[in-house]
Amino acid sequence: MYLCIKKRYYPQYDIERVISVRKLILIILTIVTIYVVYNNVKAEEIVIPNTAIRLRVIPNSNNLLDQEMKTKVKQYLETNLYKNFANVNNIEEARTMINNNIPKIEEDITSVFNENNYDMNFKVKYGNNYFPKKEYKGITYEEGYYESLVVEIGEAKGDNFWCVLFPSLCLLETEETTEVEYKLGVLELINKIF
């Protein structure tokens, strides 16, 4: 038995072979497409560089007032520290900037507390500090000791805020869950580093 395709005659088994080859090509293309899409999604994940300096603010507790003060300290740090990092080009400059500003940070946090009639002690620590394991959208940020600036308020037992201070890739922890959302910092700084 013969079929006519574009004025050519092919035996039936040749048509079946052409269809089988087309199916095989379609399957291979589907697999390649899935692989490429998966790798592009993985490539877009935000990974904290090894040379990063983290920032963490830990409130006294989870009561409303303590959490509000954490937010006010966080807002102060975002407003004042991040603009200082706009012209920082490398990790050494970042370390120097932090070390030179610790007394100012302490003074300003005291002012934030005084303006809000919040009577609580706090510590500002810079060095290798502990961060718990964090998972967000399939990305695991391992627990460990990381170079960081940490503000501990009172007993430091409340839900915390943390982000990457340098380079400015911020991770903002939501108030009621352990999830975080990504917030891009100074785009020019990121472009300089990467």
Phi and psi in degrees as a GROMACS rama.xvg file:
@    title "Ramachandran Plot"
@    xaxis  label "Phi"
@    yaxis  label "Psi"
@TYPE xy
-126.299  145.718  TYR-2
-115.037  152.154  LEU-3
-105.487  118.435  CYS-4
-128.429  118.504  ILE-5
50.2381  49.1156  LYS-6
61.3526  22.9325  LYS-7
-119.192  151.98  ARG-8
-110.369  126.416  TYR-9
-123.117  142.295  TYR-10
-67.4287  153.881  PRO-11
-55.701  -41.8314  GLN-12
-66.3192  -29.2773  TYR-13
-67.0584  -39.052  ASP-14
-62.4307  -44.7629  ILE-15
-63.4574  -37.8589  GLU-16
-67.2166  -41.0996  ARG-17
-61.7276  -43.5869  VAL-18
-64.2284  -41.6916  ILE-19
-63.4846  -41.4494  SER-20
-64.3935  -42.1247  VAL-21
-61.8687  -41.8517  ARG-22
-62.7664  -43.4226  LYS-23
-61.7814  -44.335  LEU-24
-62.4047  -41.9187  ILE-25
-62.0746  -42.093  LEU-26
-63.7269  -44.8725  ILE-27
-62.66  -44.3158  ILE-28
-62.6087  -37.9964  LEU-29
-63.2464  -45.2969  THR-30
-63.1077  -44.6218  ILE-31
-62.834  -42.1555  VAL-32
-62.016  -45.4388  THR-33
-61.074  -43.4016  ILE-34
-61.2545  -46.5006  TYR-35
-64.2109  -45.5575  VAL-36
-61.5826  -45.2759  VAL-37
-60.4198  -45.4743  TYR-38
-67.5861  -33.6735  ASN-39
-66.4832  -39.7765  ASN-40
-63.8497  -44.6944  VAL-41
-63.1128  -36.9997  LYS-42
-68.3949  -24.793  ALA-43
-85.2799  -5.60689  GLU-44
-64.6833  141.454  GLU-45
-85.9218  120.979  ILE-46
-112.82  133.637  VAL-47
-77.289  122.701  ILE-48
-66.5576  155.251  PRO-49
-64.213  -25.0915  ASN-50
-93.7171  21.4456  THR-51
-81.6252  154.685  ALA-52
-117.418  121.573  ILE-53
-91.3752  162.432  ARG-54
-128.773  135.85  LEU-55
-140.117  133.774  ARG-56
-120.415  119.632  VAL-57
-115.206  114.624  ILE-58
-76.361  166.644  PRO-59
-56.621  -47.1055  ASN-60
-155.466  -170.546  SER-61
-97.0698  8.06669  ASN-62
-68.6679  159.812  ASN-63
-56.2551  -46.8913  LEU-64
-63.3411  -44.5705  LEU-65
-63.8182  -40.3291  ASP-66
-68.3959  -37.1822  GLN-67
-63.0558  -39.8235  GLU-68
-69.2971  -35.5645  MET-69
-58.6256  -45.1334  LYS-70
-63.4092  -40.2593  THR-71
-66.7604  -40.4314  LYS-72
-65.4638  -43.356  VAL-73
-58.4021  -45.7731  LYS-74
-63.7612  -39.3529  GLN-75
-60.3521  -47.6485  TYR-76
-63.6281  -42.2123  LEU-77
-61.0835  -46.5372  GLU-78
-65.1622  -43.1051  THR-79
-95.3691  -43.2336  ASN-80
-74.3377  -43.6277  LEU-81
-63.8525  -36.4912  TYR-82
-68.1158  -29.4904  LYS-83
-67.3402  -24.4659  ASN-84
-86.2225  -3.5481  PHE-85
-57.7852  -34.5003  ALA-86
-106.332  9.94237  ASN-87
-83.2347  127.447  VAL-88
-105.945  -15.7833  ASN-89
-153.046  171.439  ASN-90
-62.5686  -37.0788  ILE-91
-65.292  -42.0113  GLU-92
-63.1839  -38.9602  GLU-93
-63.4736  -45.1762  ALA-94
-61.1009  -44.4768  ARG-95
-62.2427  -43.7788  THR-96
-61.0959  -42.9598  MET-97
-64.9538  -52.1547  ILE-98
-57.7137  -38.6704  ASN-99
-71.6761  -19.7317  ASN-100
-107.365  0.438841  ASN-101
-58.0991  -46.3132  ILE-102
-59.6412  -37.398  PRO-103
-68.0653  -40.8226  LYS-104
-60.9868  -46.268  ILE-105
-61.6016  -43.2895  GLU-106
-62.1852  -43.8102  GLU-107
-70.1351  -36.5562  ASP-108
-65.1736  -39.3578  ILE-109
-59.2032  -42.1734  THR-110
-63.388  -41.7672  SER-111
-60.3185  -44.8425  VAL-112
-62.3675  -46.6123  PHE-113
-62.1068  -42.4532  ASN-114
-62.307  -24.3991  GLU-115
-109.107  13.3841  ASN-116
49.5613  45.7541  ASN-117
-109.42  110.135  TYR-118
-100.54  91.6953  ASP-119
-148.078  140.917  MET-120
-78.8941  162.087  ASN-121
-154.084  161.492  PHE-122
-129.88  140.287  LYS-123
-112.343  119.619  VAL-124
-122.477  136.677  LYS-125
-125.234  130.702  TYR-126
152.124  -150.966  GLY-127
-88.6888  111.937  ASN-128
-121.735  154.503  ASN-129
-76.3265  137.266  TYR-130
-128.578  132.054  PHE-131
-73.8002  163.586  PRO-132
-63.4382  140.048  LYS-133
-135.195  135.299  LYS-134
-124.442  134.713  GLU-135
-148.474  122.184  TYR-136
49.2548  45.0619  LYS-137
82.7689  -3.02751  GLY-138
-100.11  128.045  ILE-139
-105.321  125.749  THR-140
-102.711  109.3  TYR-141
-65.5793  147.107  GLU-142
-67.9168  157.134  GLU-143
158.917  -175.738  GLY-144
-99.8382  124.004  TYR-145
-128.885  149.125  TYR-146
-61.3883  124.898  GLU-147
-163.391  160.126  SER-148
-107.08  119.215  LEU-149
-121.506  132.031  VAL-150
-109.693  113.907  VAL-151
-103.497  120.829  GLU-152
-104.189  125.63  ILE-153
56.9873  -127.687  GLY-154
-78.7427  -8.20381  GLU-155
52.9721  51.4961  ALA-156
-115.537  4.07232  LYS-157
-90.5174  172.564  GLY-158
-64.7445  131.391  ASP-159
-101.582  166.524  ASN-160
-108.209  137.614  PHE-161
-147.634  151.549  TRP-162
-156.379  176.83  CYS-163
-96.0072  114.312  VAL-164
-74.043  -42.2542  LEU-165
-140.538  125.501  PHE-166
-66.4559  159.735  PRO-167
-74.4467  67.0932  SER-168
-104.037  104.454  LEU-169
-90.1013  140.645  CYS-170
-116.946  113.087  LEU-171
-102.775  121.209  LEU-172
-81.0434  134.52  GLU-173
-70.9411  155.978  THR-174
-72.8638  -31.0511  GLU-175
-110.417  -4.76512  GLU-176
-133.984  177.048  THR-177
-94.6648  5.71082  THR-178
-75.4512  156.96  GLU-179
-126.159  158.565  VAL-180
-121.132  153.213  GLU-181
-89.9623  138.579  TYR-182
-137.025  123.679  LYS-183
-81.2687  135.215  LEU-184
-87.7514  -138.198  GLY-185
-70.5201  106.593  VAL-186
-60.5136  -37.8558  LEU-187
-62.3601  -39.1766  GLU-188
-63.8329  -43.69  LEU-189
-61.7042  -43.9262  ILE-190
-62.5925  -34.1408  ASN-191
-65.8698  -39.9045  LYS-192
-79.2053  -41.6603  ILE-193
